[in-house]
Amino acid sequence: MTSDPEVAQLLEEIRQDKEHSASWLSLQAIGTLRLAARKSTARTTAVFLNELKTLARELADARPPMAPIANLAAQWYSEIAQGNEADKGLDSLRAFAILRGEKIIKSRKGALNRVAEHGSRVVEDDDILISCSDSATVIRSLKVARLAGKEFGVYVAESRTSDGKAYGEAMAEKMKAEQIPVKVIPDNPKSIADCVAKSTRAMVGADSILDNGSLINGAPTLIIAEAAKERRIPFYVVCETTKFSALRLTGRHLWLEEGFEVIPPHLITRIITEDGMMKIDQAMAKAKHMAKYLQVLWE
């Protein structure tokens, strides 16, 4: 456990946060690592690196279903460890760690914009889309499409959790603020099937894409995906490549948080990322590539 109270509090907030997306929390994780690097009282590079590695592991284990947290924490630490190989002194390594964190944050924000640009291109005039949960990436994609002059409407499943929170309603309010026509529908299979029958495509976000091509996302994504398959309409996932998870390949335990579910790869038409549109096998290969960073944390 980290000994600094402020860093420890930020770590716990990431563990307990049920309001924000995986992308947002991953940037918070990098901010936490930067703060730890700045506040460290280590007197040698070995102790400094050990402190950062311990915290990066704790962040990676904090929310395993949310791949970007583990991926960015692992990437950041891996780059810091490599920086030490250049015989940097402690002060120089500390500055390098803080700077790398800032660079990663800027890079990921740019990636989100590129995902939205690619996502907007699958939306056509007079489309009716169906979505669920509360995906900032879906909202951004539809906002870009709307700004391009495309006219379309959206059904959003209410995505209500056991504690009564309706993530779909929150998503719909954000869409309305962007002048996107939207209607919230009940989570039950009949309502969803009826709306899918009127839709031209489905578009959802992601918390993780696993190395076997499966999607982890909030309910009722599986019902929508199955109905889309039956109706033969495309089912798109829009997300950054940092959501491709290789945790299973490093022997880490991966569990589902309440309200989330696994959608098998055969129900997914394409995954839209900052690098463009990917087939499932391409996404699987990209997820496996992420393991190189994660393995460094548990060496």
C-alpha positions in Angstrom: 0.0 0.0 0.0 1.1 3.5 -0.7 2.0 5.5 2.4 1.1 9.0 1.2 -2.4 9.9 2.4 -3.3 11.9 -0.7 -2.2 9.3 -3.1 -3.9 6.6 -1.1 -7.2 8.6 -1.2 -7.0 8.9 -4.9 -6.4 5.2 -5.3 -9.4 4.4 -3.1 -11.6 6.9 -5.1 -10.7 5.0 -8.3 -11.7 1.7 -6.6 -15.0 3.0 -5.5 -16.0 5.3 -8.4 -19.3 4.2 -10.0 -20.0 7.5 -11.8 -17.2 7.9 -14.4 -16.2 5.9 -17.4 -13.1 3.6 -17.8 -11.5 6.2 -20.0 -11.9 9.0 -17.4 -10.7 6.8 -14.6 -7.6 5.8 -16.5 -6.6 9.4 -16.8 -7.2 9.8 -13.1 -4.9 6.8 -12.6 -2.1 8.5 -14.5 -2.7 11.7 -12.5 -2.3 9.6 -9.3 1.0 8.1 -10.5 2.3 11.6 -11.4 1.4 12.8 -8.0 3.1 9.9 -6.4 6.3 10.5 -8.4 6.2 14.2 -7.4 5.7 13.5 -3.7 8.0 10.5 -3.3 10.6 10.8 -0.6 12.7 8.0 -2.0 16.5 8.6 -1.9 17.5 6.1 -4.6 16.2 5.3 -8.0 15.7 1.7 -7.0 13.4 2.7 -4.1 11.6 5.2 -6.3 10.9 2.7 -9.0 9.7 0.1 -6.5 7.3 2.6 -5.0 5.9 3.5 -8.5 5.7 -0.2 -9.5 3.7 -1.0 -6.3 1.3 1.8 -7.0 0.9 0.9 -10.7 0.1 -2.7 -9.6 -2.5 -1.5 -7.2 -4.1 0.6 -9.8 -4.0 -2.2 -12.3 -5.8 -4.5 -9.8 -8.2 -1.7 -8.7 -10.8 -2.2 -11.5 -9.8 -5.2 -13.7 -12.9 -5.1 -15.9 -11.9 -1.5 -16.9 -8.9 -2.2 -19.1 -7.6 1.3 -19.7 -6.7 1.7 -16.0 -4.4 -1.2 -16.0 -3.1 -0.6 -19.5 -2.1 3.1 -19.0 -0.7 2.4 -15.5 1.4 -0.4 -17.0 2.5 1.6 -20.0 3.6 4.5 -17.8 5.6 2.4 -15.5 7.2 0.4 -18.3 8.4 3.7 -19.9 9.7 5.0 -16.6 11.6 1.7 -16.0 13.1 1.9 -19.5 14.1 5.6 -18.8 16.1 4.4 -15.8 18.1 2.2 -18.1 19.6 5.4 -19.6 21.4 6.0 -16.2 19.2 8.8 -15.2 19.7 10.2 -11.7 16.9 10.3 -9.2 15.9 13.9 -9.9 16.0 13.4 -13.6 14.0 10.2 -13.4 11.4 11.9 -11.3 11.0 14.7 -13.9 10.9 12.1 -16.7 8.1 10.2 -14.9 6.0 13.4 -14.5 6.5 14.4 -18.1 5.6 10.9 -19.4 2.4 11.0 -17.5 1.5 14.4 -19.0 2.3 13.1 -22.5 0.2 10.0 -22.0 -2.8 12.1 -20.9 -2.5 14.3 -23.9 -2.2 11.3 -26.2 -5.3 9.6 -24.9 -7.4 12.8 -25.2 -6.3 13.0 -28.8 -7.2 9.3 -29.3 -10.7 9.9 -28.0 -11.2 12.6 -30.6 -10.1 10.3 -33.4 -12.4 7.5 -32.2 -15.3 9.9 -32.4 -14.3 11.0 -35.9 -14.2 7.4 -37.1 -17.4 6.5 -35.2 -19.3 9.4 -36.8 -18.6 8.0 -40.3 -20.7 4.9 -39.9 -23.7 7.2 -39.1 -25.9 8.1 -42.1 -28.7 10.4 -42.8 -32.1 9.1 -41.6 -30.4 6.4 -39.4 -32.1 5.2 -36.3 -29.5 3.9 -33.8 -29.9 2.0 -30.6 -27.5 2.2 -27.7 -27.3 1.7 -23.9 -25.3 2.5 -20.7 -23.6 5.9 -20.6 -20.8 6.0 -23.2 -18.9 9.3 -23.7 -17.4 7.8 -26.8 -20.8 7.1 -28.4 -22.0 10.6 -27.5 -18.8 12.1 -29.0 -19.3 10.1 -32.2 -22.9 11.1 -32.6 -22.0 14.7 -31.8 -19.5 14.8 -34.6 -22.0 13.2 -37.0 -24.6 15.8 -35.9 -22.1 18.7 -36.5 -21.5 17.3 -40.0 -25.2 17.9 -40.7 -26.4 14.3 -40.5 -30.0 13.8 -39.4 -30.7 10.7 -37.2 -32.4 9.5 -34.1 -31.3 7.3 -31.2 -33.0 4.8 -28.9 -31.2 4.4 -25.6 -32.0 1.6 -23.1 -32.5 3.0 -19.6 -29.6 0.7 -18.3 -31.0 0.7 -14.8 -28.9 -0.9 -12.0 -30.0 -2.7 -8.9 -29.6 0.5 -6.9 -32.0 2.4 -9.2 -29.4 4.4 -11.2 -30.4 4.7 -14.9 -27.2 5.2 -16.9 -29.2 5.4 -20.1 -31.2 8.3 -18.9 -28.0 10.1 -18.0 -26.7 9.4 -21.5 -29.9 10.7 -23.1 -29.7 14.0 -21.3 -26.2 14.5 -22.6 -27.4 13.7 -26.1 -30.2 16.2 -25.8 -27.7 18.9 -24.8 -26.0 18.2 -28.2 -29.3 18.5 -30.1 -29.4 14.8 -30.8 -33.0 13.4 -31.0 -33.2 10.6 -28.4 -35.8 8.4 -26.7 -35.2 6.3 -23.6 -36.7 2.8 -23.7 -37.2 0.1 -21.0 -34.5 -2.5 -20.5 -36.9 -5.5 -21.0 -36.1 -7.7 -24.0 -39.5 -7.1 -25.8 -39.1 -3.3 -25.8 -35.5 -3.6 -27.0 -36.4 -6.1 -29.7 -39.2 -3.8 -30.9 -36.8 -0.8 -31.1 -34.1 -2.8 -32.8 -36.6 -3.8 -35.4 -37.0 0.0 -36.2 -33.2 0.7 -36.1 -30.6 0.7 -38.8 -27.6 0.0 -36.6 -26.5 -0.4 -32.9 -23.6 1.5 -31.4 -22.2 1.0 -27.9 -19.1 1.8 -25.9 -16.8 -0.6 -24.0 -15.2 -1.1 -20.7 -12.9 -3.8 -22.1 -12.3 -5.8 -25.2 -10.8 -9.1 -24.1 -8.0 -11.1 -25.9 -10.6 -13.6 -27.1 -12.6 -10.8 -28.8 -15.4 -10.6 -26.2 -16.8 -7.2 -25.1 -17.4 -6.2 -21.5 -20.0 -3.4 -21.2 -23.0 -2.4 -19.1 -26.3 -4.1 -19.3 -28.4 -4.5 -21.4 -25.8 -4.6 -24.1 -26.1 -8.3 -24.6 -29.9 -8.1 -25.3 -29.2 -5.4 -27.9 -26.4 -7.4 -29.5 -28.5 -10.5 -29.8 -31.5 -8.6 -31.2 -29.2 -6.8 -33.7 -27.8 -10.2 -34.9 -31.3 -11.6 -35.3 -32.4 -8.5 -37.3 -29.2 -8.5 -39.3 -28.3 -4.9 -38.4 -24.7 -4.0 -37.7 -23.5 -3.9 -34.1 -20.6 -1.5 -33.6 -18.4 -0.9 -30.6 -16.6 2.4 -30.4 -13.6 2.6 -28.0 -9.9 3.5 -27.7 -7.4 0.7 -28.1 -6.4 1.1 -24.5 -9.6 -0.7 -23.7 -8.1 -3.9 -25.2 -7.4 -6.1 -22.2 -4.5 -8.6 -21.9 -4.9 -9.1 -18.1 -5.9 -12.7 -18.5 -2.7 -13.4 -20.4 -0.6 -12.2 -17.5 -2.5 -14.6 -15.1 -4.5 -11.8 -13.4 -8.0 -12.5 -12.1 -10.7 -10.8 -14.1 -14.2 -10.5 -12.7 -17.4 -8.7 -13.7 -18.6 -5.8 -11.7 -22.3 -5.6 -10.9 -24.3 -4.4 -13.9 -21.8 -5.5 -16.5 -21.9 -8.4 -18.9 -19.9 -10.2 -21.5 -20.9 -10.0 -25.2 -19.4 -12.8 -27.3 -17.4 -11.8 -30.4 -19.7 -13.4 -33.0 -22.3 -10.7 -32.1 -19.9 -7.8 -32.9 -19.8 -6.4 -36.4 -16.8 -4.2 -36.1 -14.8 -2.3 -33.4 -14.2 1.3 -34.2 -11.0 2.8 -32.6 -8.6 5.7 -33.0 -6.9 3.6 -35.7 -10.1 3.1 -37.7 -12.4 0.1 -38.0 -11.1 -3.3 -36.8 -12.3 -6.8 -37.4 -12.4 -9.0 -34.3 -9.2 -10.9 -35.1 -7.4 -7.6 -35.4 -8.7 -6.5 -32.0 -7.6 -9.8 -30.5 -4.1 -9.3 -31.8 -4.0 -5.8 -30.5 -5.2 -6.9 -27.0 -2.4 -9.5 -26.9 0.1 -6.8 -27.8 -0.9 -4.9 -24.6 0.5 -7.8 -22.5 4.1 -6.5 -23.1 3.4 -3.6 -20.8 1.4 -5.5 -18.2 4.0 -8.2 -17.8 6.5 -5.6 -16.7 4.4 -4.9 -13.6 4.5 -8.5 -12.4 8.1 -9.5 -13.3 
